Every structure is written in C-alpha cells, then in structure tokens.
C-alpha cells in the first residue's frame, strides 16, 4: 500500500439494534427492526408516536455521576468510541497523541439538554440550571469528550451537515491522514434527539412515518406504501489509520477507505435535487478518488430514508453514476434514521458487508416503487462477492457525501 492508503482498524456502535457492533450486525443480517412505540407520557399528544430507541441504555454502561455531565449524544459517542478504540487494539500501542485526531459530528447536537434546561429555567429559575449546560449542548461536545478521553492532540473536529454528518466526518478523517496531519483518526457520528419538539417539527414537515400501529413496518424504503422516515438515535465510530502505521503494529484491518466525494446541490433547504444531480457528482468523485472501476462496486448501502421523493432521486443518481449492476440495501429499514449518525452506522454496515461477503436486507419492501429498476436485497440477506462498495449519505441543505470502501 502507498503512504496515502487509509484503512479501517476499529469499529464501535450503540444503536436501536444492539449495544455494540456485533449485536447490531446480527440484527441487520436477520432483518430485525429496532423501531417501537413511544411509551413516554409526552408522546401521547404527538402525531408520530414511534421511534428507533437505543437497545441498551447508556445508564447501564456509564457512571451515574459522569452521565450528569453529558448530553445523551455525548454519552453514546463515548460508548461507541471506546468500543472502536478497544477493537483497534490501540489502548497500549504507544501511539503518539500528537498523531491522533478526532472527527465526530452531530446533526443537531445537544438539543435535549437545551430543551430540558430551558424547562428548568422556566419552572425553577436560573439558579437551578446545571453548570454543565453549555458543555452538554455545544455541538462539538461529543468530539471534544472523545478527544479528551483518548488524549487526542492532532486536532478535534466536529462536522455538522445534517444527515450527511457521520459520512462527512469520516471523509474528513481520510483527508487528515492523507495530508499527514495524523496517523490515526477516530471518526463518526452521534445523535440522540428523541424528544417531542424535534418529532413535532419533523412531523409538521410531513417527513416522518405515521404508522403508529405498525412500528416495525413503518420504515420501508422504496416501497409504494412509504410515508416518511422513522427517527432513531445512536452512534457509530470507526478508527481510520494510515496503512503503514497499521501494518507496523500488526493491526487487524477490516477494509480500506479508498475514496470520498462531497458535493452540494445548491437547490433547496430540505428537498433533494429531483434528478439527483449533486448525488451523481458525489458518487463520481468518490469513485475517481478511490481509483476503482464502476464494475468493482458490487454493493451500495443507500441513504434511502423511506421518504417519497428522496428514495427515488437516489435511484436515479445511482443508475446514472454507476449503472444497473450493484446490489442495493437500505439498513434504515431496520435501524430507523439516526440523522447525524446515519452515515457512520451505514459505513460500518458497508465495511462488514465487504468482510463477510453478505448484503443485509431491506425489510418491509413488499410493493416496490414502479421506478425502482435496480436490484435490492429485499427482505432477506444475500451473499455476494464485494471487492468494493459504496455508502451514500445526504442531508438537509443539499449535502451529498459518498464513500467507497474496498476489500484489503
């Protein structure tokens, strides 16, 4: 491998499907949904009363005193980061902290802290507001906490590009290693905003599914009956490493992060370009950056959120940019939409698909849209040789990020 090659040596996650990578991956391969009914009292008044909540409560993993200083998005970022760090075998590696960087983003940040502390302010006055409020709500909080706990001194960065955040944070990690700024970058995304205000806001946009009586069937990418995404929470973290550095310490390598493409639509604040113009350019840039042939990309983990417009715009983009040969899946059908963490979790799924030569299913695809003319692993996992795979992530504001991973 050349000096600029970047490999993935560690994975960590806590999601609606499981408290770690292994349990999350097992749930995906078996087509299990992480979506359930919201039983909280505050949900009774909402038009949307379903969500994909964490499978494992952070309170069962972190000290109670420490949790009081952390927003939920920060807590789960730390959980996933520690998993990835341990998985990479870096704890006793002697890594120079000046060669370690962090790139962890959140689409919305500590919104629950902000809303909760505002309630306290209104009800009890300023003296009852937590002194930890600002570090808990600031959008760079998750990245900062990960950097502090791992001792990163090569830079701590916090990307915020809506639902493309996790993927863009990983792309930034790729750039940092290629530029020689770091040998190791802990990268990914986190999100935890299952709260009445964000749900009410998304529902007012008619962006969310209202299948309150069928939670597990609500997220249905590319299906004619899709009526919006399902809000999820979770964190996904990968350890990116300069290939020579990984080889020198005998690290296990999952895959190579071969290329990234980032574009913007310049079209609308929430709607994707109807013909996927920005997505097409992002995919083309990622393929060129990776130096692979289109034919090598046999699998795509699509952004596909289960919205009427977005799902088919991506199909148009994939057909134009890649052709009709890749086997697609949409793991949001099981995990729900983790917003700023989505691209990171789906990168992990893409990496494991390459490792295991298997594509997880898109569940709830019972009546495919007439425009779905690409092959999808519908309702059942499919074995497939995957020399290279693509992961797409798109976000409000016209953000487009495409990542290409290859087998090593």
C-alpha angles and dihedrals in degrees: 000000000000123000091259096055113118124200136188113240103163139037132192134171146158113193146152087273099052147338094253142019096271095053092042092051092047090053091049094050090049094048097241119162123226093198119111142159118282107241097183115118092237091061094064093083096047126100088222115052102168134082143156102254126188115281091216122041112233088223089070091058107035132057113264094232092050092048091059088065095049135075111226090252090056094046095053092043088057092048092051093042093052089050092051092045092052091044090055091052093233099132095094099019097110091236112179105245089218087064094051122089136175129218110178123149141184127203095215106008126199097353094139090055091049093050095043095049091047088056089052091048092052095044103038110014135249097299091067094055111109117254086222093061099105097046088046097052102036111109094231091055097101093049092044093052092048090049092049095049094046095040096238113180103166092080139300115226133186118199119198114189102137113244092354092060100102093049093045090050088055091047089053089052089054090052093048093054093044090050091054094244094122143006094211131030124186102210141173145083144280136195136174114165105131093144133124097256099055090042092050091047095051090043091053088057089052088235097127133074116252096199090128092157094052107040096163091051097045100091105066114155116202092003117130089233096057114128105174144311129299116234115239138178133214147098135253124191132181129189110227117197139181104256095232090050091051092047092049092058095040094244123177110246123211099186144323121264094220104174150348136206125197126184140151128226102219085206117099140346094240110005120080119230102278093230094041094243096157092043091052091054092047092052092047091050092049092051092048091047091050093049093224131132119250088240090061091063100084098160136045126191096204128211088231104151098180096257119139096236104030098053095058096041087060092050090054089050094049094048091050097043101037111014127232102299106088122095109233134208136176111208091184085081085076106024099038118225112311092189107206092016095048098090092048095049091046090049088056090050090049092050092050091047088058092046095049099032091233134117116215116229132259101230126207092032095136102138110026120214113260089241094056099106097153124087117262130189090239119196094331135066115250129209112230139162105244116189089164136006138190129223118196127200127177131178145191109279092047098282115164124185127173123184127193119206123186137193115260 
